[in-house]
Amino acid sequence: MCLFCSIVNGEIPSNKILENDDFIAFHDINPKAPIHILIIPKIHFDSLQTVNPEIMAKMTPFIQEVAKLVGVDKTGYRVISNVGEDGGQEVKHLHIHLLGGTKLHFGHFHDADPKNNL
């Protein structure tokens, strides 16, 4: 069983922000911004590439509600989903990162030279 499925099943504790029948939102244990929330479906999907569109349609308003609860809905936030090894995905369970609480920069992208990727 994957790490996030264990969180869904209550086997591993998490600092939850919001939960409903379909999704859980909780604080990331290794935050990259003052606000760093992970949002996951309770049903296991390996990544954004394998999820069905109906789940994503339901996930969007859940993400928006989380943004309101943590107070970044008006100031702005970033949502990220890493897909696969080359995309930087570490846990093979669809998860959306919601980052905010400060002026966000592009991190490792700010000095990236696209010529190095050709």
Contacts in CASP RR format, 6 or more apart in sequence:
PFRMAT RR
TARGET T0000
AUTHOR 0000-0000-0000
METHOD contacts of the structure
MODEL  1
MCLFCSIVNGEIPSNKILENDDFIAFHDINPKAPIHILIIPKIHFDSLQT
VNPEIMAKMTPFIQEVAKLVGVDKTGYRVISNVGEDGGQEVKHLHIHLLG
GTKLHFGHFHDADPKNNL
1 9 0 8 1.000
2 44 0 8 1.000
2 91 0 8 1.000
2 92 0 8 1.000
2 93 0 8 1.000
3 12 0 8 1.000
3 91 0 8 1.000
3 93 0 8 1.000
4 38 0 8 1.000
4 40 0 8 1.000
4 44 0 8 1.000
4 91 0 8 1.000
4 93 0 8 1.000
4 95 0 8 1.000
5 44 0 8 1.000
5 93 0 8 1.000
6 12 0 8 1.000
7 13 0 8 1.000
7 14 0 8 1.000
7 24 0 8 1.000
7 26 0 8 1.000
7 40 0 8 1.000
8 24 0 8 1.000
8 40 0 8 1.000
8 42 0 8 1.000
14 24 0 8 1.000
14 26 0 8 1.000
14 27 0 8 1.000
15 26 0 8 1.000
15 27 0 8 1.000
16 24 0 8 1.000
16 25 0 8 1.000
16 26 0 8 1.000
17 25 0 8 1.000
17 26 0 8 1.000
17 27 0 8 1.000
17 37 0 8 1.000
17 66 0 8 1.000
17 69 0 8 1.000
17 70 0 8 1.000
18 24 0 8 1.000
18 25 0 8 1.000
18 62 0 8 1.000
18 65 0 8 1.000
18 66 0 8 1.000
18 69 0 8 1.000
19 25 0 8 1.000
20 62 0 8 1.000
21 42 0 8 1.000
22 41 0 8 1.000
22 42 0 8 1.000
22 43 0 8 1.000
22 55 0 8 1.000
22 58 0 8 1.000
22 59 0 8 1.000
22 62 0 8 1.000
23 39 0 8 1.000
23 40 0 8 1.000
23 41 0 8 1.000
23 42 0 8 1.000
23 58 0 8 1.000
23 59 0 8 1.000
23 62 0 8 1.000
24 39 0 8 1.000
24 40 0 8 1.000
24 42 0 8 1.000
25 37 0 8 1.000
25 38 0 8 1.000
25 39 0 8 1.000
25 40 0 8 1.000
25 62 0 8 1.000
25 66 0 8 1.000
25 98 0 8 1.000
26 37 0 8 1.000
26 38 0 8 1.000
27 36 0 8 1.000
27 37 0 8 1.000
27 38 0 8 1.000
28 36 0 8 1.000
28 37 0 8 1.000
28 38 0 8 1.000
28 97 0 8 1.000
32 97 0 8 1.000
32 99 0 8 1.000
33 99 0 8 1.000
33 100 0 8 1.000
33 101 0 8 1.000
33 102 0 8 1.000
33 104 0 8 1.000
34 100 0 8 1.000
34 101 0 8 1.000
34 102 0 8 1.000
35 70 0 8 1.000
35 71 0 8 1.000
35 72 0 8 1.000
35 77 0 8 1.000
35 98 0 8 1.000
35 99 0 8 1.000
35 100 0 8 1.000
35 101 0 8 1.000
36 97 0 8 1.000
36 98 0 8 1.000
36 99 0 8 1.000
36 100 0 8 1.000
37 66 0 8 1.000
37 70 0 8 1.000
37 97 0 8 1.000
37 98 0 8 1.000
38 95 0 8 1.000
38 96 0 8 1.000
38 97 0 8 1.000
38 98 0 8 1.000
39 59 0 8 1.000
39 62 0 8 1.000
39 63 0 8 1.000
39 66 0 8 1.000
39 95 0 8 1.000
39 96 0 8 1.000
39 98 0 8 1.000
40 93 0 8 1.000
40 94 0 8 1.000
40 95 0 8 1.000
40 96 0 8 1.000
41 51 0 8 1.000
41 55 0 8 1.000
41 59 0 8 1.000
41 94 0 8 1.000
43 55 0 8 1.000
44 93 0 8 1.000
45 51 0 8 1.000
45 52 0 8 1.000
45 55 0 8 1.000
45 93 0 8 1.000
45 94 0 8 1.000
46 92 0 8 1.000
46 93 0 8 1.000
46 94 0 8 1.000
47 81 0 8 1.000
47 82 0 8 1.000
47 83 0 8 1.000
47 84 0 8 1.000
47 89 0 8 1.000
47 92 0 8 1.000
47 94 0 8 1.000
48 56 0 8 1.000
48 81 0 8 1.000
48 83 0 8 1.000
48 94 0 8 1.000
49 83 0 8 1.000
49 84 0 8 1.000
50 94 0 8 1.000
51 94 0 8 1.000
59 96 0 8 1.000
63 79 0 8 1.000
63 96 0 8 1.000
63 98 0 8 1.000
64 73 0 8 1.000
66 98 0 8 1.000
67 73 0 8 1.000
67 76 0 8 1.000
67 77 0 8 1.000
67 98 0 8 1.000
70 98 0 8 1.000
72 98 0 8 1.000
72 100 0 8 1.000
72 101 0 8 1.000
75 100 0 8 1.000
75 101 0 8 1.000
76 100 0 8 1.000
77 98 0 8 1.000
77 99 0 8 1.000
77 100 0 8 1.000
77 101 0 8 1.000
77 104 0 8 1.000
78 97 0 8 1.000
78 98 0 8 1.000
78 99 0 8 1.000
78 100 0 8 1.000
78 104 0 8 1.000
79 96 0 8 1.000
79 97 0 8 1.000
79 98 0 8 1.000
79 99 0 8 1.000
80 96 0 8 1.000
80 97 0 8 1.000
80 99 0 8 1.000
81 94 0 8 1.000
81 95 0 8 1.000
81 96 0 8 1.000
81 97 0 8 1.000
82 88 0 8 1.000
82 89 0 8 1.000
82 90 0 8 1.000
82 97 0 8 1.000
83 89 0 8 1.000
84 92 0 8 1.000
END
